C-alpha cells in the first residue's frame, strides 16, 4: 500500500489522502481485512508515519473511504469538532 497527500489544507475540517491498495482491502468494512493486511499496515505505520493509514478513528473523528479507480481510494479524515 502507498499513500500520497491529496488535500492537507484542512478545508471543511477534513483532510484527504490518496491511497493505492493493490489488495483493495482498505475498502472492506472495518475488521474484515485479513490479518496479513493488518500486519502490513502496522509495519508501514511503524516504519514511515507518512505511509500510515488509520481506519480506527478517535471519538471526534470520522473516516471515509471512496474508490476512485482500480486500486485507488480517497481516504477522508473529518474532524467535525476540531474547532468552532
Residue frames as qw, qx, qy, qz and C-alpha x, y, z in Angstrom:
[[0.000, 0.891, 0.454, 0.000, 0.00, 0.00, 0.00],
 [0.401, 0.100, 0.010, 0.911, 1.17, 3.53, -0.78],
 [0.045, -0.843, -0.478, 0.242, -0.25, 6.84, 0.38],
 [0.355, 0.283, 0.182, 0.872, 0.01, 10.32, -1.10],
 [0.031, 0.462, 0.380, -0.801, -1.10, 13.64, 0.37],
 [0.217, 0.547, 0.689, 0.423, -4.19, 14.62, -1.58],
 [0.100, -0.748, -0.153, -0.638, -5.55, 17.66, 0.25],
 [0.572, -0.304, -0.546, 0.532, -3.98, 18.69, 3.53],
 [0.035, 0.406, 0.003, 0.913, -5.38, 22.21, 3.66],
 [0.098, -0.297, -0.796, 0.518, -7.92, 21.13, 6.28],
 [0.317, -0.102, -0.219, -0.917, -10.81, 22.79, 4.47],
 [0.733, -0.273, -0.262, -0.566, -14.19, 21.99, 5.99],
 [0.563, -0.523, 0.563, -0.304, -12.33, 20.33, 8.88],
 [0.958, 0.146, 0.245, -0.017, -11.32, 17.48, 6.56],
 [0.011, 0.686, -0.638, -0.350, -8.05, 16.32, 5.07],
 [0.924, 0.299, 0.069, -0.227, -7.71, 13.72, 2.35],
 [0.328, -0.524, 0.742, 0.259, -5.14, 11.12, 1.38],
 [0.755, 0.402, -0.370, -0.361, -4.82, 9.26, -1.91],
 [0.593, -0.368, 0.710, -0.093, -4.24, 5.57, -1.19],
 [0.633, 0.353, -0.607, -0.325, -3.10, 2.90, -3.60],
 [0.571, -0.277, 0.708, -0.310, -4.05, -0.51, -2.21],
 [0.323, 0.292, -0.789, -0.434, -3.40, -3.40, -4.59],
 [0.073, -0.147, -0.978, 0.129, -5.44, -5.84, -2.48],
 [0.326, -0.436, -0.361, -0.757, -8.44, -3.46, -2.18],
 [0.488, -0.386, -0.738, 0.262, -8.81, -4.49, 1.47],
 [0.095, -0.055, -0.274, 0.955, -8.93, -0.85, 2.56],
 [0.414, -0.145, -0.284, -0.852, -12.49, -0.69, 1.21],
 [0.511, -0.280, -0.812, -0.040, -13.73, -3.63, 3.26],
 [0.511, -0.767, -0.149, -0.359, -15.80, -2.94, 6.37],
 [0.111, -0.692, 0.591, -0.399, -13.70, -2.31, 9.48],
 [0.613, -0.324, 0.671, -0.262, -12.44, -5.61, 10.87],
 [0.904, 0.337, 0.214, -0.154, -12.96, -7.52, 7.62],
 [0.386, 0.767, -0.512, -0.016, -9.37, -7.00, 6.45],
 [0.917, 0.027, -0.372, 0.143, -7.09, -10.04, 6.62],
 [0.688, -0.674, 0.059, 0.262, -4.61, -10.45, 9.47],
 [0.696, 0.058, 0.254, 0.669, -1.78, -10.24, 6.93],
 [0.188, 0.724, 0.259, 0.611, -3.09, -6.91, 5.61],
 [0.449, -0.878, -0.090, -0.137, -3.42, -5.51, 9.14],
 [0.774, -0.423, 0.141, 0.450, 0.14, -6.59, 9.95],
 [0.545, 0.337, 0.269, 0.719, 1.48, -4.91, 6.79],
 [0.077, -0.857, -0.219, -0.460, -0.40, -1.74, 7.74],
 [0.631, -0.768, 0.002, 0.109, 1.06, -1.75, 11.26],
 [0.760, -0.135, 0.214, 0.599, 4.55, -2.32, 9.88],
 [0.363, 0.563, 0.265, 0.694, 4.23, 0.55, 7.39],
 [0.295, -0.902, -0.147, -0.280, 2.99, 2.86, 10.19],
 [0.730, -0.605, 0.094, 0.304, 5.97, 1.96, 12.37],
 [0.691, 0.028, 0.302, 0.656, 8.47, 2.40, 9.55],
 [0.159, 0.152, 0.268, 0.938, 7.06, 5.56, 7.99],
 [0.145, 0.480, 0.576, -0.646, 4.36, 7.73, 9.55],
 [0.298, 0.393, -0.269, -0.828, 3.66, 9.24, 6.12],
 [0.367, 0.050, -0.833, -0.412, 2.54, 5.80, 4.88],
 [0.062, 0.159, 0.862, -0.477, 0.23, 5.25, 7.85],
 [0.403, -0.312, -0.488, -0.709, -3.49, 4.75, 7.27],
 [0.122, 0.021, 0.752, -0.647, -5.76, 4.97, 10.30],
 [0.399, -0.292, -0.662, -0.563, -9.10, 3.24, 9.82],
 [0.501, -0.523, -0.654, 0.220, -9.83, 3.32, 13.56],
 [0.078, 0.612, -0.029, 0.786, -10.58, 6.97, 14.29],
 [0.118, -0.075, -0.650, 0.747, -10.93, 8.54, 17.69],
 [0.090, 0.589, 0.748, -0.292, -14.29, 9.59, 19.11],
 [0.159, 0.790, 0.131, -0.577, -14.17, 13.02, 17.44],
 [0.036, 0.469, -0.640, -0.608, -13.03, 11.81, 14.02],
 [0.810, 0.375, 0.347, -0.287, -14.84, 10.29, 11.06],
 [0.210, -0.394, 0.737, 0.507, -13.03, 8.29, 8.35],
 [0.759, 0.490, 0.245, -0.352, -14.50, 7.68, 4.92],
 [0.393, -0.267, 0.730, 0.491, -13.07, 5.64, 2.05],
 [0.636, 0.629, 0.128, -0.429, -14.06, 6.32, -1.57],
 [0.688, 0.033, 0.577, 0.439, -12.92, 4.25, -4.54],
 [0.257, 0.787, -0.088, -0.554, -11.81, 6.46, -7.43],
 [0.573, 0.577, -0.519, -0.263, -10.18, 3.91, -9.72],
 [0.933, 0.020, -0.357, 0.031, -8.67, 0.47, -9.90],
 [0.752, -0.189, -0.384, 0.501, -6.88, 0.03, -6.54],
 [0.201, 0.243, -0.163, 0.935, -7.02, 3.80, -5.84],
 [0.344, -0.704, -0.620, 0.044, -9.01, 5.29, -2.97],
 [0.005, 0.595, -0.175, 0.784, -9.51, 8.65, -1.28],
 [0.508, -0.406, -0.662, 0.374, -9.33, 8.40, 2.50],
 [0.112, -0.687, -0.059, -0.715, -11.15, 11.38, 4.05],
 [0.433, -0.290, -0.641, 0.563, -10.46, 12.17, 7.70],
 [0.176, -0.691, -0.241, -0.659, -13.03, 14.55, 9.10],
 [0.350, -0.195, -0.614, 0.680, -12.72, 16.24, 12.49],
 [0.119, -0.704, -0.484, -0.506, -16.10, 17.98, 12.85],
 [0.501, -0.836, -0.221, 0.020, -15.46, 19.10, 16.44],
 [0.703, 0.136, -0.141, 0.683, -11.86, 20.26, 15.90],
 [0.154, -0.242, -0.216, 0.933, -12.74, 23.93, 16.48],
 [0.312, 0.663, 0.526, -0.432, -15.79, 26.17, 16.05]]
